[in-house]
Amino acid sequence: MMTNQNVVTHEVINTLIAVAASISNSTALPSATVPESMAVLGGFWGLPHNKNLVKRLEGAKVSAWIDSMRASSPTRAKSESQEKRSWILYHPSALNTFEQIVCSAKGKQVVVFLDYDGTLSPIVADPDKAFMTRKMRATLKGIARHFPTAIVTGRCRDKVYNFVKLAELYYAGSHGMDIKGPTKSQSPKQGNNNKAVLFQPASQFLPMIDEVYKILLEKTKTVPGANVENNKFCLSVHFRCVDEKSWAALAEKVRLVLNDYPQLRLTQGRKVLEIRPTIKWDKGKALEFLLESLGYENSNDVFPIYIGDDRTDEDAFKVLRSRGQGIGILVSRVAKETDASYTLQDPSEVEQFLRRLVEWKRPSTVTPTSV
Ligand SMILES: O=P(O)(O)OC[C@H]1O[C@H](O[C@H]2O[C@H](CO)[C@@H](O)[C@H](O)[C@H]2O)[C@H](O)[C@@H](O)[C@@H]1O
């Protein structure tokens, strides 16, 4: 179905065609051959009068996804290159600058937001085995004792709860489209109120997501290593165990399926393509929703700390930047474009940072002197 929203103007189309033509190294179509209005089909530009151009545009889209996925999960870190050194200058280690960070947080309510995969658990080949260490769980427990704490993840909420297993946290699953508050309240603002917040802005998409999940399972079953994960309000197509030679073919299968679902969009993560509703909701909006639920909507006395490793975490880093509040910490060993202000290398550094936060907050114990 064509809506006003997905009809683009002649001018925009001409610009796109010129860009696409320059990408594919060919000449732009004369504007006279472009129809007056064209529908955007599932994020791909439908140009019925020139099939070759359509193919080139679609090809460009698929390779852009693949390039983006590669950039999100580089296979090895470049050694201390000039690029990395200057990146670190602008995004210093949150461990090396810990005193500076807590100095800015002094007198404010710290609220902790944590992505799951690649942040609390190391990246592994099998998404069902992305376990957190016991040490991380113990540290998280300590964090939740002192600060309101939320897990903000692309995963299905129930699945991430089964990994984390802490009832005192907020959980924002499916990229924030499924939010639930603690069932065991510890946060200072909540007192003993055990009422769980529940917010699901994409619930009308559930039947469509289920339908697309089944189609994708069927269409990708011939690609060795491909794995489709149902994250309730969104889906993940995993490329990690697929031979790189087959990536383009797998991405093309995904694109073809999505052509029939213009209400779904696609984002790229670490060797994963994520399919989700086109609603304006992301991890940044989830962060704002949670701050509001905690009563810090217009407060200057709050200091949110968001830690994440993925492109989807950038939405949350951007929100913090524009609010001018708190800090974003990117988990990465390699230089990446980011709106985060600080970095940590891997989940073990995340655990060290969180442990230092607990120690900072814990009242120092005075040893009684014996007479
Ligand atoms: O927002 P996140 O918590 O970072 O979730 C994003 C995706 O994470 C998971 O995939 C990633 O981790 C897997 C396990 O380490 C790894 O095998 C995969 O290659 C990574 O992309 C999760 O399985 C996805 O559903 C999430 O979308």
PDBQT file of the ligand as one rigid body, heavy atoms in Angstrom, charges set to zero:
ROOT
HETATM    1  O1  LIG A 401      21.876  -4.557  21.480  1.00  0.00    +0.000 OA
HETATM    2  P1  LIG A 401      22.703  -5.764  21.731  1.00  0.00    +0.000 P 
HETATM    3  O2  LIG A 401      22.490  -6.339  23.103  1.00  0.00    +0.000 OA
HETATM    4  O3  LIG A 401      24.163  -5.520  21.455  1.00  0.00    +0.000 OA
HETATM    5  O4  LIG A 401      22.173  -6.824  20.674  1.00  0.00    +0.000 OA
HETATM    6  C1  LIG A 401      22.568  -6.780  19.316  1.00  0.00    +0.000 C 
HETATM    7  C2  LIG A 401      22.565  -8.168  18.747  1.00  0.00    +0.000 C 
HETATM    8  O5  LIG A 401      23.326  -8.937  19.671  1.00  0.00    +0.000 OA
HETATM    9  C3  LIG A 401      23.402 -10.334  19.440  1.00  0.00    +0.000 C 
HETATM   10  O6  LIG A 401      24.230 -10.556  18.309  1.00  0.00    +0.000 OA
HETATM   11  C4  LIG A 401      25.591 -10.205  18.541  1.00  0.00    +0.000 C 
HETATM   12  O7  LIG A 401      26.118 -11.066  19.570  1.00  0.00    +0.000 OA
HETATM   13  C5  LIG A 401      26.135 -12.489  19.244  1.00  0.00    +0.000 C 
HETATM   14  C6  LIG A 401      26.618 -13.249  20.463  1.00  0.00    +0.000 C 
HETATM   15  O8  LIG A 401      27.857 -12.786  20.895  1.00  0.00    +0.000 OA
HETATM   16  C7  LIG A 401      27.014 -12.691  17.995  1.00  0.00    +0.000 C 
HETATM   17  O9  LIG A 401      27.026 -14.066  17.623  1.00  0.00    +0.000 OA
HETATM   18  C8  LIG A 401      26.482 -11.839  16.848  1.00  0.00    +0.000 C 
HETATM   19  O10 LIG A 401      27.344 -11.923  15.728  1.00  0.00    +0.000 OA
HETATM   20  C9  LIG A 401      26.379 -10.362  17.256  1.00  0.00    +0.000 C 
HETATM   21  O11 LIG A 401      25.763  -9.574  16.243  1.00  0.00    +0.000 OA
HETATM   22  C10 LIG A 401      22.025 -10.923  19.267  1.00  0.00    +0.000 C 
HETATM   23  O12 LIG A 401      22.149 -12.304  18.986  1.00  0.00    +0.000 OA
HETATM   24  C11 LIG A 401      21.225 -10.198  18.231  1.00  0.00    +0.000 C 
HETATM   25  O13 LIG A 401      19.920 -10.707  18.167  1.00  0.00    +0.000 OA
HETATM   26  C12 LIG A 401      21.154  -8.722  18.609  1.00  0.00    +0.000 C 
HETATM   27  O14 LIG A 401      20.435  -8.026  17.610  1.00  0.00    +0.000 OA
ENDROOT
TORSDOF 0
